[in-house]
């Protein structure tokens, strides 16, 4: 059961600068008074009653806290304390200062397959751990994959934001349509019973993006994106996957499967030859200017990314719209 301390958070922590904000609260840097250690304070507004539209439902916050207290792992953000007042709950969590994984990749301007593998191994280890405890994240996306330190050549990955996560009871049938359109699985869209396999679909999408800088199902609108997902409408475009290994493509293909029971599990992924075997000649991914620019825009402004794609690569846009390769005519 989640433990909420009734004490005033400011008696234990100095409240410092704002690190981020959202509809239901903000994240601030906090400094522990006894040790001087910095943490992140997640200040969440709580609904005063069931009829109120302002703030989060306390039950959903309790669920997130219970899950974070149950998943202590090197690749999952750590929860230290939880404080509660009449109007808000404050989660004291590990300060992950390295930024988002995709920001780190965009700054590098290129990514080797072996580097993508090293990042994915850590993500998969975290997922394997939570799935073994019957917990699914249900909101895996670039913004929720962070680096503990962006100065290290081999940074440690941290999975964050378990607000949509769910702890399955034996025999439970759970449905939810929440999530970010680009990354949700077909069964989420169809409001079918969910399982940790929905996380593995998201890993397939994230891997595709790591390999190419492109989103496999991104449409001009959310509706179009969801239709693409349900139709399994994606391809390994020759222009961006020419140097990608066959094993890497096989890895993605075995995750972007409509039937959840046929997708690889986190353990299966860790045993896949692409993840398990170090390539002798790792491919260079997103090494050109377009790849770098598109990658940044895709993450920050996904709705305008397709237009950038058409502007910088008119020949490829022509091929997609007509089915004709202009280079072959």
KEBA-773146 format. One record per residue (C-alpha): residue number from 1; x, y, z. Coordinates in Angstrom, 1 decimal. Layout:
N
NUM / X / Y / Z $
...
This chain:
329
1 / 0.0 / 0.0 / 0.0 $
2 / 1.3 / 3.5 / -0.9 $
3 / 2.6 / 5.5 / 2.1 $
4 / 2.0 / 9.2 / 2.0 $
5 / 3.7 / 11.4 / 4.7 $
6 / 1.5 / 14.1 / 6.2 $
7 / 4.5 / 16.3 / 7.0 $
8 / 5.3 / 19.5 / 5.2 $
9 / 7.8 / 18.7 / 2.3 $
10 / 9.6 / 22.0 / 3.0 $
11 / 10.6 / 20.8 / 6.4 $
12 / 12.8 / 18.2 / 4.7 $
13 / 13.6 / 19.7 / 1.3 $
14 / 14.5 / 23.1 / 0.0 $
15 / 12.3 / 23.9 / -3.1 $
16 / 14.4 / 25.3 / -5.9 $
17 / 14.0 / 25.9 / -9.7 $
18 / 11.2 / 24.6 / -11.9 $
19 / 12.4 / 21.8 / -14.2 $
20 / 9.1 / 21.3 / -16.1 $
21 / 5.4 / 21.8 / -15.8 $
22 / 2.1 / 20.3 / -17.0 $
23 / -1.6 / 20.5 / -16.7 $
24 / -1.7 / 18.9 / -13.3 $
25 / 1.4 / 20.3 / -11.7 $
26 / 5.1 / 20.9 / -12.0 $
27 / 8.5 / 19.3 / -11.4 $
28 / 11.0 / 21.2 / -9.4 $
29 / 14.5 / 20.6 / -8.2 $
30 / 14.6 / 20.0 / -4.5 $
31 / 17.5 / 19.8 / -2.1 $
32 / 17.5 / 17.5 / 0.9 $
33 / 18.2 / 19.6 / 3.9 $
34 / 20.2 / 16.9 / 5.8 $
35 / 22.4 / 15.7 / 3.0 $
36 / 22.4 / 18.5 / 0.4 $
37 / 21.5 / 15.9 / -2.2 $
38 / 19.3 / 17.1 / -5.1 $
39 / 16.2 / 15.3 / -6.1 $
40 / 13.2 / 16.1 / -8.4 $
41 / 10.0 / 17.0 / -6.7 $
42 / 6.9 / 16.2 / -8.7 $
43 / 4.1 / 18.5 / -7.3 $
44 / 0.7 / 17.2 / -8.3 $
45 / -2.6 / 18.9 / -7.8 $
46 / -5.2 / 16.6 / -6.3 $
47 / -9.0 / 16.9 / -6.9 $
48 / -10.8 / 18.1 / -3.8 $
49 / -13.9 / 16.0 / -4.5 $
50 / -15.2 / 13.6 / -7.1 $
51 / -17.0 / 16.3 / -9.0 $
52 / -14.0 / 18.5 / -9.4 $
53 / -12.3 / 18.7 / -12.8 $
54 / -9.2 / 20.4 / -11.3 $
55 / -6.3 / 18.1 / -10.5 $
56 / -5.7 / 14.4 / -10.6 $
57 / -7.7 / 11.7 / -9.0 $
58 / -5.9 / 10.6 / -5.8 $
59 / -6.5 / 6.9 / -6.7 $
60 / -4.4 / 7.3 / -9.9 $
61 / -1.6 / 8.9 / -7.9 $
62 / -1.7 / 6.1 / -5.3 $
63 / -1.4 / 3.6 / -8.2 $
64 / 1.6 / 5.3 / -9.6 $
65 / 3.2 / 5.5 / -6.2 $
66 / 2.6 / 1.9 / -5.4 $
67 / 4.1 / 0.9 / -8.8 $
68 / 7.2 / 3.0 / -8.3 $
69 / 7.7 / 1.6 / -4.8 $
70 / 7.6 / -1.9 / -6.3 $
71 / 10.0 / -1.4 / -9.2 $
72 / 13.4 / -0.5 / -7.8 $
73 / 15.8 / -1.2 / -10.7 $
74 / 18.9 / 0.6 / -12.2 $
75 / 17.0 / 1.5 / -15.4 $
76 / 13.9 / 2.8 / -13.6 $
77 / 13.6 / 6.2 / -11.9 $
78 / 13.7 / 5.8 / -8.2 $
79 / 11.1 / 7.1 / -5.8 $
80 / 12.4 / 8.3 / -2.4 $
81 / 9.5 / 10.0 / -0.6 $
82 / 5.8 / 11.0 / -0.9 $
83 / 4.3 / 13.9 / 0.9 $
84 / 0.6 / 14.9 / 1.0 $
85 / -1.1 / 18.1 / 1.9 $
86 / -4.8 / 19.1 / 1.5 $
87 / -4.4 / 20.2 / -2.1 $
88 / -1.4 / 18.4 / -3.5 $
89 / 0.9 / 15.3 / -3.4 $
90 / 4.6 / 15.6 / -3.8 $
91 / 6.7 / 12.7 / -5.1 $
92 / 10.4 / 13.0 / -4.4 $
93 / 12.1 / 11.1 / -7.2 $
94 / 15.5 / 10.6 / -8.6 $
95 / 16.9 / 13.6 / -10.4 $
96 / 17.6 / 12.5 / -13.9 $
97 / 19.7 / 15.3 / -15.3 $
98 / 20.9 / 13.9 / -18.6 $
99 / 17.8 / 14.8 / -20.6 $
100 / 15.8 / 12.7 / -23.1 $
101 / 17.5 / 9.9 / -25.0 $
102 / 16.5 / 11.4 / -28.4 $
103 / 17.9 / 14.8 / -27.5 $
104 / 21.2 / 13.1 / -26.8 $
105 / 21.1 / 11.3 / -30.2 $
106 / 20.1 / 14.4 / -32.1 $
107 / 23.1 / 16.2 / -30.6 $
108 / 25.4 / 13.5 / -31.7 $
109 / 24.1 / 13.9 / -35.3 $
110 / 24.7 / 10.2 / -36.0 $
111 / 24.1 / 6.9 / -34.3 $
112 / 25.7 / 3.5 / -34.8 $
113 / 23.6 / 0.3 / -34.6 $
114 / 25.9 / -0.9 / -31.8 $
115 / 25.0 / 2.3 / -29.9 $
116 / 21.3 / 1.8 / -30.6 $
117 / 21.7 / -1.7 / -29.3 $
118 / 23.3 / -0.6 / -26.0 $
119 / 20.5 / 1.9 / -25.4 $
120 / 17.8 / -0.8 / -26.2 $
121 / 19.4 / -3.3 / -23.9 $
122 / 19.0 / -1.0 / -21.0 $
123 / 15.4 / -0.2 / -21.9 $
124 / 14.6 / -3.9 / -22.3 $
125 / 16.2 / -4.8 / -19.0 $
126 / 14.0 / -2.3 / -17.2 $
127 / 10.9 / -3.7 / -19.1 $
128 / 11.8 / -7.3 / -18.3 $
129 / 12.0 / -6.4 / -14.7 $
130 / 8.6 / -4.7 / -14.5 $
131 / 6.9 / -7.2 / -16.7 $
132 / 8.2 / -10.0 / -14.5 $
133 / 6.2 / -8.3 / -11.7 $
134 / 3.0 / -8.1 / -13.8 $
135 / 3.4 / -4.4 / -14.4 $
136 / 3.1 / -2.7 / -17.8 $
137 / 4.2 / 0.9 / -18.5 $
138 / 1.7 / 1.7 / -21.3 $
139 / 3.3 / 5.1 / -22.1 $
140 / 6.7 / 4.2 / -23.6 $
141 / 7.8 / 7.1 / -25.9 $
142 / 11.0 / 9.1 / -26.4 $
143 / 10.0 / 11.7 / -23.7 $
144 / 9.8 / 9.0 / -21.1 $
145 / 13.3 / 7.5 / -21.8 $
146 / 15.9 / 9.6 / -20.0 $
147 / 19.6 / 9.6 / -19.4 $
148 / 21.1 / 9.8 / -16.0 $
149 / 24.1 / 11.7 / -17.4 $
150 / 24.6 / 13.1 / -20.9 $
151 / 28.3 / 13.7 / -20.4 $
152 / 29.2 / 10.0 / -20.3 $
153 / 30.0 / 8.2 / -23.6 $
154 / 27.9 / 5.3 / -22.3 $
155 / 25.0 / 6.9 / -20.3 $
156 / 22.6 / 5.0 / -18.1 $
157 / 19.0 / 4.8 / -19.3 $
158 / 16.1 / 5.6 / -16.9 $
159 / 12.4 / 4.9 / -17.7 $
160 / 10.2 / 7.6 / -16.2 $
161 / 6.5 / 8.6 / -15.8 $
162 / 4.5 / 5.6 / -14.6 $
163 / 1.3 / 7.6 / -14.6 $
164 / -0.4 / 5.2 / -17.1 $
165 / 1.2 / 2.1 / -15.8 $
166 / -0.9 / -0.8 / -14.5 $
167 / -0.3 / -3.6 / -12.1 $
168 / -2.2 / -6.7 / -13.3 $
169 / -4.0 / -8.9 / -10.8 $
170 / -4.3 / -12.6 / -11.6 $
171 / -6.9 / -13.2 / -14.2 $
172 / -7.6 / -9.5 / -14.6 $
173 / -8.9 / -8.1 / -17.9 $
174 / -7.7 / -4.5 / -18.3 $
175 / -8.6 / -2.0 / -21.0 $
176 / -7.4 / 1.5 / -21.6 $
177 / -7.3 / 3.8 / -24.6 $
178 / -4.7 / 6.2 / -23.1 $
179 / -1.4 / 6.9 / -24.7 $
180 / 0.4 / 8.8 / -27.4 $
181 / -0.9 / 8.0 / -30.9 $
182 / 2.5 / 7.3 / -32.6 $
183 / 3.4 / 4.7 / -30.0 $
184 / 0.3 / 2.9 / -29.0 $
185 / -0.5 / -0.7 / -30.0 $
186 / -3.5 / -1.8 / -32.1 $
187 / -5.2 / -3.4 / -29.1 $
188 / -5.2 / 0.0 / -27.3 $
189 / -6.9 / 1.6 / -30.3 $
190 / -9.5 / -1.2 / -30.4 $
191 / -10.1 / -1.1 / -26.7 $
192 / -9.2 / -4.8 / -26.4 $
193 / -7.8 / -6.4 / -23.2 $
194 / -4.3 / -5.3 / -22.7 $
195 / -1.1 / -7.0 / -21.5 $
196 / 2.6 / -6.1 / -21.2 $
197 / 2.8 / -6.9 / -25.0 $
198 / 1.5 / -3.4 / -25.7 $
199 / 4.8 / -2.1 / -24.3 $
200 / 6.7 / -4.3 / -26.8 $
201 / 4.8 / -2.7 / -29.7 $
202 / 6.1 / 0.7 / -28.5 $
203 / 9.6 / -0.7 / -28.4 $
204 / 9.2 / -1.7 / -32.0 $
205 / 8.2 / 1.9 / -32.9 $
206 / 11.1 / 3.4 / -30.9 $
207 / 13.6 / 1.0 / -32.5 $
208 / 12.4 / 2.0 / -36.0 $
209 / 12.9 / 5.7 / -35.1 $
210 / 16.4 / 5.0 / -33.6 $
211 / 17.4 / 3.3 / -36.8 $
212 / 16.1 / 5.8 / -39.3 $
213 / 15.0 / 9.1 / -37.7 $
214 / 11.5 / 8.4 / -39.1 $
215 / 8.3 / 7.4 / -37.3 $
216 / 6.8 / 4.3 / -38.9 $
217 / 3.1 / 5.2 / -38.6 $
218 / 3.1 / 9.0 / -38.4 $
219 / 0.3 / 10.6 / -40.4 $
220 / -0.8 / 14.2 / -40.9 $
221 / -3.4 / 13.8 / -38.1 $
222 / -3.8 / 11.6 / -35.1 $
223 / -6.7 / 9.8 / -36.9 $
224 / -4.4 / 9.0 / -39.9 $
225 / -1.7 / 7.8 / -37.6 $
226 / -4.2 / 5.4 / -35.8 $
227 / -5.4 / 4.2 / -39.2 $
228 / -1.8 / 3.4 / -40.2 $
229 / -1.3 / 1.5 / -37.1 $
230 / -4.4 / -0.6 / -37.5 $
231 / -3.5 / -1.3 / -41.2 $
232 / 0.1 / -2.1 / -40.2 $
233 / 1.1 / 0.4 / -42.8 $
234 / 4.9 / 0.8 / -42.6 $
235 / 7.9 / -0.1 / -44.6 $
236 / 11.7 / -0.1 / -44.4 $
237 / 12.2 / 2.8 / -46.8 $
238 / 15.3 / 2.1 / -48.9 $
239 / 16.6 / 5.7 / -48.6 $
240 / 16.8 / 5.4 / -44.8 $
241 / 17.4 / 1.6 / -44.3 $
242 / 19.9 / 0.9 / -47.0 $
243 / 22.8 / 0.5 / -44.5 $
244 / 20.6 / -1.1 / -41.7 $
245 / 21.4 / -4.7 / -41.0 $
246 / 18.9 / -7.5 / -41.8 $
247 / 19.0 / -8.5 / -38.1 $
248 / 17.9 / -5.0 / -37.0 $
249 / 15.0 / -5.1 / -39.4 $
250 / 14.0 / -8.5 / -38.3 $
251 / 14.0 / -7.3 / -34.7 $
252 / 11.5 / -4.5 / -35.6 $
253 / 9.4 / -6.8 / -37.7 $
254 / 9.0 / -9.2 / -34.8 $
255 / 7.7 / -6.4 / -32.5 $
256 / 5.3 / -4.6 / -34.9 $
257 / 2.9 / -7.6 / -35.0 $
258 / -0.8 / -7.0 / -34.6 $
259 / -1.4 / -10.1 / -32.5 $
260 / 0.0 / -9.3 / -29.1 $
261 / 0.7 / -13.0 / -28.3 $
262 / 3.0 / -13.2 / -31.4 $
263 / 5.2 / -10.3 / -30.4 $
264 / 8.6 / -10.8 / -28.8 $
265 / 8.6 / -10.4 / -25.0 $
266 / 11.3 / -8.3 / -23.4 $
267 / 13.2 / -11.5 / -22.6 $
268 / 12.8 / -12.6 / -26.3 $
269 / 14.3 / -9.3 / -27.4 $
270 / 17.3 / -9.6 / -25.1 $
271 / 17.9 / -13.0 / -26.7 $
272 / 17.5 / -11.8 / -30.3 $
273 / 20.7 / -12.1 / -32.3 $
274 / 20.8 / -8.4 / -33.1 $
275 / 20.7 / -7.5 / -29.4 $
276 / 22.9 / -10.3 / -28.2 $
277 / 25.6 / -10.3 / -30.9 $
278 / 27.9 / -7.3 / -31.4 $
279 / 28.0 / -6.4 / -35.1 $
280 / 31.6 / -6.4 / -36.6 $
281 / 30.8 / -3.5 / -38.9 $
282 / 28.0 / -1.5 / -37.2 $
283 / 26.0 / 0.6 / -39.5 $
284 / 26.1 / 4.4 / -39.3 $
285 / 22.5 / 5.7 / -38.8 $
286 / 21.2 / 9.2 / -39.5 $
287 / 24.6 / 10.5 / -40.5 $
288 / 23.4 / 12.9 / -43.1 $
289 / 22.2 / 16.5 / -42.5 $
290 / 18.6 / 15.6 / -43.4 $
291 / 18.5 / 12.7 / -40.9 $
292 / 19.7 / 15.0 / -38.1 $
293 / 17.3 / 17.8 / -38.8 $
294 / 14.3 / 15.5 / -39.4 $
295 / 15.1 / 13.6 / -36.1 $
296 / 15.0 / 16.8 / -34.0 $
297 / 11.8 / 18.0 / -35.7 $
298 / 10.2 / 14.6 / -35.4 $
299 / 10.7 / 14.5 / -31.7 $
300 / 9.8 / 18.2 / -31.0 $
301 / 7.2 / 18.9 / -33.7 $
302 / 5.8 / 15.6 / -35.0 $
303 / 2.9 / 17.1 / -36.8 $
304 / 5.1 / 19.2 / -39.2 $
305 / 7.8 / 16.5 / -39.6 $
306 / 6.1 / 15.0 / -42.7 $
307 / 6.2 / 18.4 / -44.5 $
308 / 9.9 / 18.8 / -43.7 $
309 / 10.4 / 15.3 / -45.2 $
310 / 8.6 / 16.3 / -48.4 $
311 / 10.6 / 19.5 / -48.6 $
312 / 14.0 / 18.0 / -48.2 $
313 / 13.3 / 14.7 / -50.1 $
314 / 11.0 / 15.5 / -53.0 $
315 / 12.0 / 12.4 / -54.9 $
316 / 11.1 / 10.1 / -52.1 $
317 / 7.8 / 12.0 / -51.5 $
318 / 7.0 / 11.6 / -55.2 $
319 / 7.7 / 7.9 / -55.0 $
320 / 5.4 / 7.5 / -51.9 $
321 / 2.6 / 9.3 / -53.6 $
322 / 2.8 / 7.7 / -57.0 $
323 / 4.6 / 4.4 / -56.4 $
324 / 7.2 / 5.4 / -59.1 $
325 / 10.8 / 5.7 / -58.3 $
326 / 12.0 / 8.8 / -60.2 $
327 / 15.6 / 7.5 / -60.2 $
328 / 14.5 / 4.5 / -62.2 $
329 / 12.8 / 6.5 / -64.9 $
